[in-house]
Amino acid sequence: MRKKNNLLLLLAICAVQGASAQSKDIYHKGWIDFNKNGKKDVFEDPQQPIDKRVTDLLSQMTVEEKTCQMATLYGYKRVLKDEMPVPNWKNEVWKDGIANIDEELNSLTSYTDNAQSQYSFPYSKHAEAINTIQHWFVEQTRIGIPVDFTNEGIHGLNHDRATSLPAPIGIGSTWDKNLVRQAGQTVGREAKALGYTNIYAPILDPARDQRWGRVVECYGEDPFHIAEMGKQMVLGIQEEGVAATLKHFAVYSVPKGGRDGNARTDPHVAPREMYQIYLYPFRRVIQEAHPLGVMSSYNDWDGVPITGSHYFLTELLREKFGFNGYVVSDSEAAEFLYSKHHVAEDYKEAVRQVVEAGLNVRTNFTMPQTYIMPLRELIKEGKLSMKTIDSRVGDVLRVKFKLGLFDNPYVADPKAADKIVHTAASTAMGLELNRESMVLLKNENNLLPLDLNKTKRILVTGPLAEETNYAISRYGPSHNPVTSVLKGIQDYVGDKGLVVGAKGCDIIDATWPESELIETPLTDKEQIEINNAVNQAKNVDVIIAVVGEDAKRVGESLSRTGLGLPGRQLKLIQALQATGKPVIMVMINGQPLTINWENRYVPAILEAWFPGPESGKVIAETLFGDNNPGGKLPITFPKTVGQIELNFPFKPASQADQPTSGPNGYGKTSVNGALYPFGYGLSYTTFAYSNLQVTPSMANSQADIQVSVQVTNTGKVKGDDVVQLYLKDKVSSVTTYEFDLRGFERVKLAPGETKTVNFTLHPDDLALLDKNMNWTVEPGAFEVMIGSSSEDIKLKQEFVIEQ
């Protein structure tokens, strides 16, 4: 079969080479004659400044060629029907070029999509296939503009058997900036080797509504934390010569009621909150990491669709934030101006609005001509000026020049991909990221870590014990073998003990999610499964219950109305707890869950989120102490959906307990406080903080403030701590958040070891939006707070900004 596939690739290459015999002499030492005119034009000269090259190329392009640089062609099986160039491509709209081809030949697989390709693996075969397609565009189009090959990559490159990472909410739980930088480098390096030139990552949306389905794809809820993690991911990707495209600009992650699906719109966010929470990560990452791409979102804000907003796509993004890459639309964002938002009378008018607003490239799961043809009509009718078109196309070309596509449009060494993609080193990095993402939520009487000498007989039960689909998602690698939790524990224990399994229950029951509102009796089958798990539990020393959500219960278009364990899982936990045997609950889930009964009665709870393919191995190592969990929650766990919105940071008194007596205290009517607060996470060891130093104690508004603190491992085993710095503005001209996260460092400490952790507070960290909506550092007292969570503050010290 492989010989046949190689023959097909060879025939495709020969066809391209034969058809391009007349242009085989376009390749010269140090330059390529893209427009095939026999001379080195300014845009073909690598020694010329990029802006001059862009201007020269634009001057030579036809309207047809320009409009083709404003649309995406989705890859094989998504929109494109051919794996390799065919003669009919000369009759397609992309005979005049295309801006980018997305997810080409990546063999995407998920429960919603399937785009298998013979060219995705081995990796070298994919690199050669991308080169063949790129050759067609360079050699067979009149002006030869190379394609930007885009792909997803929020938890590892979205490609067949690429290196996998835990879900972004797990990455966020590591709080490890250095490791996230390495993860970004891995994504970028693998992309480059395979022929991809632009990666849609990271997602910078703050996940402020725990019901929202895409919480699993976000780093967390706090804008500073997201900015710090996102910055490192962008730097890592782009250090490898590949563009990073930020998602989703802007105010995307807080639709009304947390509802996802067809109603992904109407965020109820005030202007000041928008700037401080939802735009903050984008501003920081754009200004500090200089990503080459931004994806515009399909929601509106204050009645104006983002993708049709000149204010968002031009004034904010380019003029205020300094973005100089190109903006690609999220799928159907342009069409929604007409079909959902109804601010355009027809689709053609929607096209005009998004181009005027600042959109560079439309992406959707339809043929590119559905956008390009109305675009050409608008230009012909004088409804879009060539000045506007040249500006939009110029941004796309500038990115292609920056990526070196006009100097080296092909993968230089396709065979090297087999040695670059998914190496032993990258697997080890992904494994470490998985280990660091584990968050210990409860550990009563130090039940964990388990001692195999004392707990030789183990029951692993629960609907997620043997499930694996959480490790493969729409936006990450496919086809990597996954180690289930049951298998991981069996492998770890080996012949040193006995591990038995029992499913206990399904992830959901027959009437879920309605069963969250109207409970139904257990069926005979459900009772039998729970009874079986209970009977197995009678003969073991410890019970490990693996519960939570799978890939069909959380993700894009999968918001929830309740946040309890789905189906009969709580009943299973209660039945297991009633046996009197110690129960350890391992959670595999993509969003915070309201596990109140479980938190009160189950002695040990480990949050694993959606780990990567090594999930079983990592969870086993953590339960038995080889991996000391050091992750911290990047998002608040509410006790009930009735508390939402419940997040960090928050305005003074907005999340305070309701008084039961005294002023305005009329009785007890609500449950208050978080189940687990932002920044929370336990360890198998203990840490102490000392010697907080803040210098200078008085400074002007443009000065940096230096902060140092010592942290000591006061326990008996090595462990990681995340030292968190919070900042409180004591008096201000407008209401500010109670306090803000403004620094964090993950540190590894041996027993008895002390390290000094240093932070620098910049003026931007002290700034607020004043009454005139200007960022300002106001004079007055600020309080530095050092803690192990947002609710566990250990040390405080003030400094003053002078008038």
Secondary structure, DSSP 8 states (H G I E B T S, - for coil): -HHHHHHHHHHHHHHHHHHTGGGGGGEETTEE-TT-SSS--GGG-TTS-HHHHHHHHHHH--HHHHHHTTBEEE-BTTTB--SS--GGGGGSGGGG--SEEESTT---B-SS-B---TTSSSHHHHHHHHHHHHHHHHHHSSS----EEEEE-TTS-SSBT------HHHHHHH--HHHHHHHHHHHHHHHHHHT--EEEEEE------TTSGGGGGSS-S-HHHHHHHHHHHHHHHHTTT-EEEEEEETT-S--GGG--STT-------HHHIIIIISHHHHHHHHHH--SEEEE-S-EETTEEGGG-HIIIIIIIIIIT---SEEEE-TTHHHHHHHTS--SSSHHHHHHHHHHHT--BB--SS-THHHHHHHHHHHHTTSS-HHHHHHHHHHHHHHHHHTTTTT--S-S-GGGHHHHTT-HHHHHHHHHHHHHT-EEEEEGGG--S--TTT--EEEEESTTSS--GGGS-TTS-BS-----HHHHHHHHHGGGSEEEEE--S-SS-TTTTGGGTS-----HHHHHHHHHHHHHHTT-SEEEEEEE--TTTSSTT---S--S--TTHHHHHHHHHTT-S-EEEEEE-SS----HHHHHH-SEEEE--S--TTHHHHHHHHHTTSS------SS-B-S-GGG-S--SS--TTTT----SSSTT-----S--S-SB-TT--B-SS-EEEEEEEEE-SEE-TT--EEEEEEEEE-SSS-EEEEEEEEEEE-S-SS---S-EEEEEEEEEE-TT-EEEEEEEE-HHHH-EE-TTS-EE--SEEEEEEEEEETTEEEEEEEEEE--
